[in-house]
Amino acid sequence: MAGHRANASVRSPALKDTVTAIQPRRDLPVVELTAPDGREPRATVSDYLSLVKPRIIELLLVTTFPVMFLAQRGVPPVGLILATLIGGTLSAGAANTLNCYIDRDMDRKMHRTENRPLVTGVISPGRALAFGFVQAVIALALLGIFVNVLSAALSLAAIVMYVWLYTIVLKRRTPQNIVWGGAAGCMQVLIGWSAVTNSLAWPAFVLFLVVFFWTPPHYWPLSMRFKDEYAAAGVPMLPVVASDVEVARQVLLYAVATVATSLALVPLAPMGWIYLVTALVGGGVFVAEGWKLLQRAKDPANRTLASLKPMRMFHLSITYLTLLFVALAIDPLVHLSLPLAF
C-alpha cells in the first residue's frame, strides 16, 4: 500500500499538468442548449403535448372524420377536412389541458397520473391555464372562419361540458359522472356532421347516442383497473362505490344499448351491407365480452384484477368503435345497398 501511495505521489504532478492542459478556454462563449426552466426544449414540448392527452384526441377524431364522409355521402373537400380536424384537435386539447389544470390536486394522489407535468412541477399552473385558453381561442376562430359558426358553437359547448359539467360539477360528486360528463366526447360527431352540412339531422343524433352509450362500457372497465387509486383520490367512480358484479352488469347493459343504437342508423341514414355487417359482427363481439366480464365478476374465484380482466373490455371497446366508424366512412363510398325490406 505504501508503494502505491508513493507511486501516486510521484505521478500526481504530471497528471496535474495534463489535466490543466486539456481544460477548456474560459474566454469562449457558451451555447445554452436548455430551455429557461432547465429542461431540454424537446422535453418541454413533450410535456405540453402530454397535457392535451393525444390518445384521447385520436379517439375523438376517429369519430369526427368518418361522420364527415357520411354527411357528404362521399369525400368532403380536403380543406374542410383539415380545418375541421385541426379545429377539433385544438378544441379537445383545450378541454383536456383545462381538465389537467383543475384535477392537478387529484392527480398527485394517483399513481397513474402522478407524472403529469402539473404534478411534477415541470409546467406551472398559470402556463397550463394560458395554454388551454390559447388552444380554445384558436380552435373556435379556426372553426368559425374556415368551417362554419355552428361547428364553432358546438365546439365551445363541448369544451364547457367537459371542463365545467364533467370536471368541476360531476366528477367528484356522483358515480354517474362519466355517463353525463361523457356527452362532451359525443359532440365531435355533431361537429363532423355540421362541418359538412351546416346543420344537424337525425343520423348525427343517432351517432351521438352511439358514442354516448359506448362511453360507460369503455371507461368503467378502466376504472375497475384503477379503482383503488380513484378511491384514494376521493373520486366516486362507479367501481369505487359499487360491486364488480354491478359494474359489469352496467357495462353489459350499456354495450347492448350501444349496439342497438348503431343498428338504428341502418334504415335512417340509410346504410349498406358494409356498415350493417360491421355493426352486427363487431357489436356481437363487444356484447359478448361484456357478458364474459359479468360472468367473471359473478365467479367467487375471480377476486383479483388478473382474473377479472376488465382491461380486455376496455381495449376491445376501442377496437369496436374504430371499426364501426371506419365502416361508416367506407359505406357511402362503396355503397352496397340492402334489400328494400331493411
Residue pairs with C-beta under 8 A, 6 or more apart in sequence:
33 40
34 40
34 41
35 41
35 43
35 44
37 44
37 122
39 47
39 122
44 122
47 117
47 122
47 123
48 117
48 123
48 131
50 116
50 117
51 93
51 96
51 97
51 100
51 116
51 117
51 118
51 123
51 128
51 131
51 132
52 92
52 93
52 96
52 97
52 135
53 93
53 96
53 100
56 92
56 96
57 89
57 92
57 93
57 96
59 318
59 321
60 88
60 92
60 185
60 188
61 85
61 88
61 89
61 188
62 321
62 322
62 325
63 188
63 189
63 192
63 207
63 211
63 321
63 325
64 84
64 85
64 88
64 188
64 189
64 191
64 192
65 81
65 85
65 192
65 325
65 329
66 192
66 325
66 326
66 328
66 329
67 189
67 192
67 193
67 204
67 207
67 325
67 328
68 76
68 80
68 81
68 84
68 192
68 193
68 195
68 196
69 75
69 76
69 328
69 329
69 332
69 333
70 193
70 203
70 269
70 328
70 329
70 331
70 332
71 192
71 193
71 195
71 196
71 197
71 203
71 204
72 196
72 332
73 332
74 332
74 333
75 333
76 195
76 196
79 146
80 146
80 147
80 195
80 196
83 142
83 143
83 146
83 147
83 195
84 143
84 147
84 151
84 191
84 192
84 195
86 142
87 139
87 140
87 142
87 143
87 146
87 147
87 151
87 152
87 155
88 139
88 143
88 155
88 188
88 191
88 192
89 139
90 135
90 136
90 138
90 139
90 142
91 135
91 136
91 139
91 140
91 143
91 155
91 158
91 159
91 191
92 158
92 188
93 135
93 139
94 132
94 133
94 135
94 136
94 139
94 159
95 132
95 136
95 158
95 159
95 162
95 163
95 184
96 162
97 128
97 131
97 132
97 135
98 129
98 132
98 133
98 159
98 163
98 167
99 162
99 163
99 166
99 167
100 107
100 116
100 117
100 118
100 128
101 118
101 125
101 128
101 129
101 132
102 163
102 167
102 168
103 113
103 167
103 171
104 116
104 118
104 119
104 125
106 113
106 172
106 233
106 234
106 235
107 113
107 114
107 116
107 118
107 119
107 233
108 114
108 119
109 229
109 232
109 233
109 234
110 226
110 229
110 230
110 232
110 233
111 229
112 226
112 229
113 119
117 123
117 128
118 125
118 128
123 131
136 156
136 159
139 155
140 152
140 155
140 156
141 152
143 151
143 152
143 155
143 191
143 195
144 151
144 152
147 195
148 194
148 195
148 198
150 194
150 198
150 199
150 200
151 191
151 194
151 195
154 187
154 190
154 191
154 194
155 187
155 191
157 187
158 184
158 185
158 187
158 188
158 191
159 184
161 181
161 183
161 184
161 187
162 181
162 184
162 185
165 180
165 181
165 183
165 184
166 177
166 178
166 180
166 181
166 182
166 184
167 181
170 176
170 177
170 180
170 181
171 177
171 181
171 235
172 234
172 235
172 236
173 236
174 236
175 236
175 237
175 238
175 240
175 241
175 242
176 238
177 235
177 236
177 237
178 215
178 216
178 219
178 220
178 223
178 237
178 238
179 215
179 216
182 212
182 215
182 216
182 219
183 212
185 211
185 215
186 208
186 209
186 211
186 212
186 215
187 208
188 211
189 204
189 207
189 208
189 210
189 211
190 200
190 204
190 205
190 208
193 200
193 201
193 203
193 204
193 207
194 200
194 204
202 268
203 265
203 268
203 269
206 261
206 264
206 265
206 268
207 265
207 328
209 261
210 258
210 261
210 262
210 265
210 324
211 321
213 254
213 257
213 258
213 261
214 254
214 258
214 317
214 320
214 321
215 254
216 250
216 251
216 254
217 251
217 252
217 254
217 255
217 258
217 286
217 290
217 313
217 317
218 314
218 317
218 318
218 321
219 314
220 237
220 238
220 239
220 247
220 250
220 251
221 251
221 293
221 310
221 311
221 312
221 313
221 314
221 317
222 310
222 311
222 314
223 230
223 237
223 238
223 239
223 240
223 247
224 239
224 244
224 247
224 305
224 308
224 310
225 305
225 310
225 311
225 314
227 237
227 239
227 240
230 236
230 237
230 239
230 240
231 240
238 246
238 247
238 250
239 247
242 250
243 297
244 297
244 308
245 294
245 297
245 298
247 297
248 290
248 293
248 294
248 296
248 297
248 298
249 294
251 290
251 293
251 294
251 313
252 287
252 290
252 291
252 293
252 294
255 286
255 287
255 289
255 290
256 287
256 290
258 283
258 286
259 279
259 283
259 284
259 286
259 287
262 279
262 283
262 324
263 276
263 279
263 280
263 283
265 271
265 275
265 279
266 275
266 276
266 279
266 338
266 342
267 342
270 338
270 342
271 328
271 331
271 338
272 331
272 335
272 336
272 337
272 338
273 336
273 337
273 338
274 327
274 330
274 331
274 334
274 335
274 336
275 324
275 327
275 328
275 331
276 338
276 342
277 327
278 323
278 324
278 326
278 327
279 324
279 327
282 320
282 323
282 324
283 320
283 324
285 316
285 320
286 316
286 317
286 320
289 312
289 313
289 316
290 313
292 312
293 308
293 309
293 310
293 312
293 313
296 302
296 307
296 308
296 309
297 308
299 307
301 307
302 308
